[in-house]
Amino acid sequence: MEAVDLPRYVSLLKNLRAVIFLDPTKKFPVEEIKWLRKKYRYRSIGVAQSLLSALNFEIRESFMKKPFEILKFPLPEIEQFVRTVLSVEPEIPEYAIESLILASCYVNALVVLGRESFPVLRPFVAWEMKSTAELPENEVKRNLRIVGYAILDFHDKVIAEAYKTLKETSEIINKEKDFRKAGRKLEKLIDKRRKMAEMDGEKRFWRLKQTGKEKERTVIAYFDIIPLISEILIQKEEKLIDFICESSQNLSMALSLTPAFILQLG
């Protein structure tokens, strides 16, 4: 694994405005990409390397210039965590979990390009807001701004609690072999995060509750990887259990709730 380029990470952390996600098996979202390039021409938008690798060469070229930045894991421990999860859950697209974890590590919201890309992330949904409200450009910009504030406001709290619980439950499983006790602690954490996502989303995105003339669709979602991690732990996957037991507090960087805006133009 490559050594961490800390100065570059700090610079990106300051200038990044979002991490994008799209389903590489669907139609390429040309209009959404053009719009983002125009809006963020003086800032940066992150994209996971594994997502680029899943795209064909011609499309990949679209992300090789500003404002797009290929994001790297800020620490080898985070990368190893992703590889460990994928090794025991190979059916999960690498680009899905990597995008979510990079968004957490860089404390940025996810921008899902096109509604067709949303189903790939459906297994990670903790809460979503559906709306019939019209979203002219000024409202799209407003909601992008709000979703960016969301992760900043709760990031430190949710990652610390998630790491503490995962560490404790991994040790309970490893030492006490008490899967029922571990399961209860994990369920409590998941439920708390789900309620936090709902309360935060309902409060921030109240304008989207207004009745409009659009077809009802998901506009905002909060994603959570903890249910997946919990499922793996309860399945007695020793590789991940041992990894978390031996991990440092730095692993918490990967464990945020990740708010997202589904960007659909036209």
N, C-alpha and C positions, 0 to 999 in steps of 0.2 A: 504494500500500500504506500502511496506517495506521502511524503512529509507535508504537513499542513503549511500552507502559505498564509500565515496569520495576518500580515498587512493587507493582503487582497481580501480576505474574509471580512475584516473590519470595514474596508472601503465599500464592499458590496452590501454589507449590513446597513450602512448609512444611506446608500443610493438606491437600493432595490425597492420597488414599489409593488411587486406582485410576483407570484410564481404561476406560470401558465400550465394548463393541462388540456390535452385533447386525446381523443381515441384515434390511434393511428390506423385503425381498420375502417374508419368512416371517411366521408368526403372531407377534404381539407377545407378548413374555415377561412377562406381567402379574405372575405370582407372584415371579419373580426381581427385578423392579423394586421391588415392595413390600418384599421382604426386604432389598434393598440400602438402600432409603430408611430402614428401621428401624435397620439396623446402623450406618449412617454418618450418622445424623441430626445429629451434632455435628462432622462433618468434611465434606470435599468429594469429589465424584466427577466426573471430567472426561468430556466428550463432544465429539466433533469437530463443527464447524458443518456440514460437508458431510454428515455422517450424519444430523443433524437435518433438513437440507434434503431428504433422500431419503425422509423419513417423511411421512405425511399429517398434516394440521393437528391433528386431534384427538389423535393419538399424540404429536406434537411438544410439545403442551402439558404432557405428563407430565414433561418435562425442563426446564421453565421455572421451577422452584422448587427450593429446597434439598432434598437436598444436591448437586444437579447443577449443574455449572458449564460453560458453553460455553468451550472452550479456544481461544486464539488462538496463532498462531505467535509465539514470543518474539522473532524477528528477521526482517526482510524477506528476508534471504538464505535462510533456511530455507523460507519460503513460495515464493520464486522457484525453489528447488530442486524442490519438489513440483510446481509448475506445469511446469517443464521436463521432469521425468520423465513426467508425464501427457500432455504434448504429443507425446511420441514413443511412448507406450504407452497409447493412448486406451481400450483394452479393459479396463484395470484399473479397478475402481470407485474413484472418488476417495475415498470414505469409508473404503476399506480401507487404502490407503497413507497417507492423512492420519492415521488413528487410530494406526497403527504409529509414524509419525514423531513425532506429538505425545506418545505414551507415552515415547519416547526423550527428547524435549526436556524433559519434566516428570519424568523419572526415576521412572516408575511402571509397574507391571505392567498388562497388559490383562486385563480380566474379560470373557470372551465369554459372552453371555447365551443359554443354550440350545445344545444340540448341533447344532440345525439351522443355527445361524449359523456354525459352524466351517468348513464347506466353502469359504466365500468366501475364507478366509485360508489354505487348504490350500497354495496355490502358494508361500507364504512359510515353510513349516514347515522348520526346521533339525533339530528333534528333537521327539519326542512320547512321552509315557508313557501307556500304556493300562492300565486297571485293572478288576478285578472287585470291588474292596473297597467295602463300604458306606460312605457318607459322611453320618453324622448331622450335625446342625448344628454341634456342637463341632469335628468334623473339617473341615467346610467352612471354618469360621472359622480353624482352624489353618493350612490350606493357603493360604488367602488371605493370611495373615500371612507365611508362608514365601515365597510367590511375590513378595510386595512387597519382602522383604529381598534376594531374588536380584538384581534389577536394580541395587539400590544397591551391592551388593558388587563387581560386575564392570564397571559402567558406564564409569568413567573409563578403565580399561585398554582395553576393546574399542573405544570410540569413537576414541581417539587412534590406535590401530593401523590401524583401518579408514580413517580420513581420510588418514593418511600413505600407505597403499597406493593408495588411489584417486587421490590427487594424483600420485604417482609414475607410475602406469600411464597416467593421462590425458596426462601429459607425454611418456611414451614413445611413445604413439600419435600425439600431436600433432607431435612433433619428429622421432622416429626412424621412424615408420610401421611399427614392429615389433609387429604384433598377436600374434605367437606369444609373444614375451617378456612382453608385457602379460598375455596369457591365462594364462601359467604363474604369474605373481605373484598374479593374481586367484584362480585355482584353489587356490593354497596358502592364501590368506586364508580363503576359503570353507570349506575343509576344516578349518582350525584352529578356526574359529568353530563349526562343526558338532560337532567333538570337545569343545570347551569346553562347549557346550550339553548334550551327553550326559553328560559327567562331572559338571557342576554339578547337572543334574536328577536323575541317579541317586543322588547324595549327599544332596540335600535332601529328596527325596520318597520315601525308602525305605519309608515306611509304606504307600504305595499299592501296593507289590509284594505285600502280604499278600493271600492268596486270600479272596475273599468270594463272596457269592451274587448279586451284580449282574451284568447282562450286560456283557461287556467293552466299554469305551468310552474315548475319549481324555479325560483329565482335565487333564493339563498339556501345554503346548506351548511351545516356544521359536521365535519367528519371527525371520526375518532378511531384510532388504531388499537386502543386498549381492549375492546371486545375480542379482536383477533388474537392479541398477545395472551389474553386470559384463556381463551379456548385452547391455545397451544400448550400453555402451562398445565391446565387441567387434564389434557390428553397425555400427560406424563412424558413430554418430550424433553429428555434429559439435557440435550444439547443447549436448548434455550434456558432451561432452569439453571444449569451450571453457569451459563454466560451471565445471566442477571445477578446471580449470587456473587460472582467475581467482579462485577462491573463497578465503575466509579460514579459519583454524582453527575459527571459529565453526560452520562447517558440520558439524563432527564431532558436534555435539549431536544430529543426526538419525540417527546411524549405529549405535545400540546394538542388540545382540540384545534382543528383547523377550519376556520370559517371560509366560505367560498361564495363567489358570485358567478352565476351562470350567464355568460355573455352571449346573447343571440341578437344579431342585427338583421332586421328585415323579416 
